[in-house]
Amino acid sequence: MDSFWSVLFSTDFAFSVLRVTTPILLAALGALISNKAGIVNIGMEGTMLVGALTGVIVSAYTGSAWIGLLGAVMSGITLSAILAYFTLKIKTHIILGGIAINMFASGGTVFILYLVSGDKGTSTSLQSKVLPNLHIPLVQDIPVLGPILSGHNVLTYISLLAVAGVYYMLKRTPLGLQIRSVGENPQAAQSVGISVAKIQCIALLLSGFFASLGGAFMSMGYLSLFTRDMTAGRGWIAIAAEALGGGSTIGTFIASLIFGATNAMANALQILKIPSELIATFPYVATVVGLLVYAMIESKRKKRKKGI
């Protein structure tokens, strides 16, 4: 037990929290933007999975990790564009559309992986590239903070910068104002000339952009290959993090850190003689607990509004 606590309060554990949080945070920011526009993107899990596979395949065939990342992003945006077409143009139910995306991604990625590599489980036969880690000058020499903040994958730093970028976009730009207006009162937004469908489409595309970044991190940063269903529910955890964050950028960031810490703690628990099957449930149990807390907070808030 002493060894567990020594791991838990080490710089390595804090480093791993930021690392594990990255894909959750990126997808949660995407979920936040779409939710702010009044359209729930349930397809985050599938979008992450497609982005992860596309990044590996494109980087393997082009020999460039950055082109692979671009391919991953384009695949996520394309998938979200398809979802937007069916839900906003054809009026398919958004929840059913998102579930269809997830189901397609789960089976489709295995099929495509088999076509290009001859393997249904991993992409080890593909010479895919990995995005670089960055060592920050001066910061890396600071005691305690240096080993925690320096040396992460480039997408980890992009995710942290994205928090500030999304906050600014939603609070300070015309697009952010339109997204919030459409989400809060689409009829009022329509009455002043804002195209509700256009803004919701843009929000879905942005959510696909961030989700695919999270997926690319999984296969080109967290690991150096693609494995079947490798996102392992992180898209759903991201949706839960956005809900627990109360629809705010900072709240979503904090909730993502909490879920990331839970995942990192599950990894740390492997040093104890605890069944691996039990350890694997920790992130999902934390998700359920987080949603219960969110539901209780929302219930109390609504009661206060009604004066009960």
C-alpha positions in Angstrom: 0.0 0.0 0.0 2.9 2.4 0.8 4.2 1.8 -2.7 0.8 2.8 -4.1 0.7 6.1 -2.2 4.3 6.9 -3.3 3.2 6.4 -6.9 0.0 8.4 -6.4 1.9 11.5 -5.1 4.7 11.3 -7.6 5.5 13.6 -10.6 5.1 10.6 -12.9 1.5 10.2 -11.8 0.8 13.9 -12.4 2.4 13.6 -15.8 0.2 10.5 -16.6 -2.9 12.4 -15.6 -2.3 15.1 -18.2 -1.4 12.4 -20.7 -4.5 10.3 -20.1 -6.7 13.4 -20.0 -5.8 14.6 -23.5 -8.2 12.5 -25.6 -11.0 13.0 -23.1 -10.5 16.7 -23.0 -10.3 17.2 -26.8 -13.5 15.2 -27.3 -15.3 16.9 -24.4 -14.5 20.3 -26.0 -16.1 19.1 -29.2 -19.2 17.9 -27.2 -19.3 21.3 -25.5 -19.5 23.2 -28.8 -22.2 21.0 -30.3 -24.2 21.1 -27.1 -24.0 24.9 -26.9 -25.6 25.0 -30.3 -28.4 22.8 -29.1 -27.4 19.6 -30.9 -26.0 16.6 -29.0 -23.3 14.7 -30.8 -23.6 11.2 -29.5 -21.2 10.0 -32.2 -18.0 11.2 -30.4 -16.8 7.6 -29.8 -17.1 6.6 -33.4 -15.5 9.8 -34.7 -12.5 9.3 -32.4 -12.2 5.7 -33.6 -12.3 6.7 -37.3 -9.8 9.5 -36.6 -7.4 7.1 -34.9 -7.4 4.6 -37.8 -7.2 7.3 -40.5 -4.2 8.9 -38.8 -2.3 5.6 -38.7 -3.1 4.7 -42.4 -2.4 8.1 -43.8 0.9 8.5 -41.9 2.0 5.0 -42.9 1.4 5.7 -46.6 2.7 9.3 -46.7 5.6 8.8 -44.2 4.5 12.0 -42.3 2.9 12.1 -38.9 1.6 15.6 -39.6 -0.1 14.6 -42.9 -1.5 11.6 -40.9 -2.9 14.1 -38.3 -4.5 16.1 -41.2 -6.0 13.0 -42.5 -7.5 12.1 -39.1 -9.0 15.6 -38.8 -10.5 15.5 -42.2 -12.0 12.1 -41.5 -13.6 13.4 -38.3 -15.0 16.5 -40.1 -16.3 14.4 -43.0 -18.1 12.0 -40.6 -19.6 15.0 -38.7 -20.7 16.5 -42.1 -22.5 13.2 -42.9 -24.2 13.3 -39.5 -25.1 17.0 -40.0 -26.6 16.2 -43.4 -28.8 13.4 -42.1 -29.9 15.2 -39.0 -30.3 18.7 -40.2 -31.2 18.2 -43.8 -33.1 14.9 -43.8 -34.2 15.4 -40.2 -33.0 12.0 -38.9 -33.1 11.9 -35.1 -29.7 13.1 -33.8 -29.4 10.4 -31.2 -30.1 7.6 -33.7 -27.7 9.3 -36.2 -24.9 9.4 -33.5 -25.5 5.7 -32.6 -25.3 4.8 -36.2 -21.9 6.6 -36.5 -20.6 4.6 -33.5 -21.8 1.3 -34.8 -20.4 2.0 -38.3 -17.0 3.0 -36.8 -16.7 0.0 -34.6 -17.2 -2.5 -37.4 -16.0 -0.3 -40.3 -12.6 0.4 -38.8 -12.0 -3.4 -38.3 -12.9 -4.0 -41.9 -10.7 -1.2 -43.3 -7.9 -2.3 -41.0 -8.1 -5.8 -42.5 -8.1 -4.5 -46.0 -5.0 -2.4 -45.6 -3.0 -4.6 -43.2 -4.4 -8.1 -43.3 -5.0 -8.0 -39.5 -8.3 -7.5 -37.7 -6.7 -6.6 -34.4 -3.8 -4.2 -34.7 -1.9 -2.2 -37.3 1.5 -3.5 -36.4 2.2 -4.3 -40.1 1.8 -0.7 -41.0 4.9 1.6 -40.6 2.8 4.4 -39.1 4.4 7.6 -37.6 4.1 9.1 -34.2 3.6 12.8 -33.3 6.5 14.3 -31.5 6.9 15.0 -27.8 7.9 18.5 -26.8 10.4 19.5 -24.1 9.7 23.1 -23.1 12.9 25.1 -22.6 13.3 26.6 -19.0 10.1 24.9 -17.8 11.7 21.5 -18.0 14.3 22.6 -15.5 11.8 23.8 -12.9 11.8 21.3 -9.9 8.6 19.3 -9.6 6.7 21.3 -12.3 9.2 20.6 -15.0 8.8 16.8 -15.0 5.0 17.2 -14.9 4.5 19.9 -17.6 7.4 19.2 -20.0 7.9 16.2 -22.4 4.3 15.7 -23.4 3.0 14.8 -26.8 2.3 17.9 -29.0 -1.5 17.1 -28.9 -1.5 17.4 -25.1 -0.3 21.0 -25.4 -2.8 21.6 -28.2 -5.6 20.3 -25.9 -4.6 22.7 -23.2 -4.4 25.6 -25.6 -7.8 24.5 -27.1 -9.4 25.2 -23.7 -8.5 28.8 -23.9 -9.3 28.9 -27.6 -12.8 27.4 -27.1 -13.5 29.7 -24.1 -12.5 32.8 -26.2 -14.5 31.6 -29.2 -17.7 31.0 -27.3 -17.5 34.2 -25.2 -15.8 36.8 -27.4 -16.5 36.0 -31.1 -19.5 36.5 -33.3 -19.6 32.8 -34.1 -19.6 31.9 -30.4 -22.4 34.3 -29.8 -24.4 32.8 -32.6 -23.7 29.2 -31.3 -25.0 30.2 -27.8 -28.0 32.0 -29.2 -29.0 29.1 -31.4 -28.6 26.7 -28.4 -30.5 28.9 -26.0 -33.4 30.1 -28.2 -33.3 29.0 -31.8 -36.6 30.8 -32.6 -35.2 34.2 -31.4 -31.9 33.5 -33.3 -33.9 32.8 -36.5 -35.9 36.0 -36.1 -32.7 38.1 -36.3 -31.5 36.4 -39.5 -29.3 33.6 -38.0 -29.5 30.4 -39.9 -30.0 27.8 -37.2 -29.2 24.8 -39.4 -25.9 26.5 -40.6 -24.7 27.3 -37.1 -25.6 23.8 -35.9 -23.7 22.3 -38.8 -20.6 24.4 -38.0 -20.9 23.3 -34.4 -21.1 19.6 -35.4 -18.1 20.0 -37.7 -16.1 21.6 -34.9 -17.1 18.7 -32.6 -15.8 16.3 -35.2 -12.6 18.2 -35.5 -11.9 18.0 -31.8 -13.0 14.4 -31.5 -10.7 13.3 -34.4 -7.8 15.1 -32.7 -8.5 13.0 -29.6 -8.6 9.8 -31.7 -5.4 10.7 -33.5 -3.7 11.1 -30.1 -4.8 7.6 -29.1 -3.0 6.0 -32.1 -0.2 8.5 -32.8 0.7 9.7 -29.3 -0.7 7.6 -26.5 0.2 4.5 -28.5 2.1 4.1 -31.8 -0.4 1.9 -33.5 -4.1 1.3 -34.0 -5.9 -1.5 -32.1 -9.5 -2.6 -32.4 -11.9 -0.4 -30.5 -8.9 1.4 -28.9 -10.9 4.4 -27.7 -12.5 2.1 -25.1 -15.4 4.4 -24.2 -13.5 7.6 -24.1 -16.0 9.3 -26.4 -18.7 8.5 -23.9 -16.6 9.6 -21.0 -16.0 12.9 -22.8 -19.8 13.4 -23.1 -20.1 12.8 -19.4 -17.3 15.2 -18.7 -19.0 17.9 -20.7 -22.3 17.3 -18.8 -20.5 17.2 -15.4 -18.8 20.5 -16.4 -22.2 22.2 -16.5 -21.8 23.4 -20.1 -18.9 25.7 -19.3 -15.4 25.5 -20.8 -13.6 25.6 -17.5 -16.0 23.1 -15.9 -15.5 20.8 -18.8 -11.7 21.1 -18.4 -11.9 20.3 -14.7 -14.3 17.4 -15.2 -12.0 16.0 -17.9 -9.1 16.2 -15.5 -11.1 14.3 -12.9 -11.9 11.5 -15.3 -8.2 11.5 -16.5 -7.0 11.2 -12.9 -9.4 8.2 -12.5 -7.9 6.5 -15.5 -4.4 7.2 -14.4 -5.3 5.9 -10.9 -6.6 2.7 -12.5 -3.2 2.3 -14.1 -1.4 3.0 -10.8 -3.5 0.3 -9.1 -2.0 -2.3 -11.2 1.0 -2.4 -8.8 -1.4 -3.9 -6.2 -2.8 -7.4 -6.3 -6.2 -6.3 -7.5 -7.8 -8.2 -10.4 -7.3 -6.4 -13.7 -10.9 -6.8 -14.6 -11.9 -4.8 -11.5 -9.4 -2.1 -12.2 -10.7 -1.8 -15.8 -14.1 -0.8 -14.4 -12.8 2.2 -12.5 -13.1 4.8 -15.3 -16.7 3.7 -16.1 -17.7 3.7 -12.5 -16.4 7.2 -12.2 -18.4 8.2 -15.2 -21.6 6.8 -13.7 -20.9 8.6 -10.4 -20.1 11.8 -12.2 -23.4 11.7 -14.1 -25.3 11.0 -10.8 -23.6 14.0 -9.2 -24.5 16.1 -12.3 -28.1 14.9 -12.1 -28.4 15.8 -8.4 -26.9 19.3 -9.1 -29.3 19.9 -12.0 -32.3 18.8 -10.0 -31.4 21.2 -7.1 -30.8 24.0 -9.6 -34.2 23.5 -11.2 -35.9 23.3 -7.8 -34.3 26.7 -6.8 -35.6 28.2 -10.1 -39.1 27.1 -9.3 -38.8 28.3 -5.8 -39.4 24.9 -4.2 
